Amino acid sequence: MNAIDQQGKFFLTVYRADGKIEDGGVWDNLFVNAGMDYLATFQSTSPGSVMNHMHVGTVSTAATLTDTVLGGQVGSRVAMATRTTAGSNVLTEVATWGGATTGITSLVLREVGVFNHSTSGGTMRSRTVFAAITLGDSDALRIDYRTTVGSR
């Protein structure tokens, strides 16, 4: 039997108020147990709602398979703009936080998760912890999340 591998990576970019752009790094993702169960549901039924929101947080505790929420959620969940490349096995989802619009002002961010609800609750598909990123009141953080399923 062939295993179907699923891998995710978060690409972080910080846009400073003074126009500078900083690379926040590339971080491996952990698909948590609840997220993998959610994805498996697609094999026979519809799980209800699409995983299309990201949320950021302030806690640096390592991600584990049993996580169901972020350790220190802040601001609001952001709907992801989804882009796929025709004929590829890569899904790219993008979300941006910044300023009062998303409730992220003068914070040190350390984690991100993907959820199927726009507000609290729902199922978390995945979580990762990254090096601290401090956002000023007028800075923005863009996260590109790329999921690769299998290999070609």
Secondary structure as UniProt FT lines:
FT   STRAND          6..15
FT   TURN            17..18
FT   STRAND          21..28
FT   STRAND          30..31
FT   HELIX           33..41
FT   TURN            42..44
FT   STRAND          53..57
FT   TURN            65..66
FT   STRAND          73..79
FT   STRAND          81..84
FT   TURN            86..87
FT   STRAND          90..99
FT   HELIX           100..102
FT   STRAND          107..115
FT   STRAND          124..135
FT   TURN            137..138
FT   STRAND          140..149
//
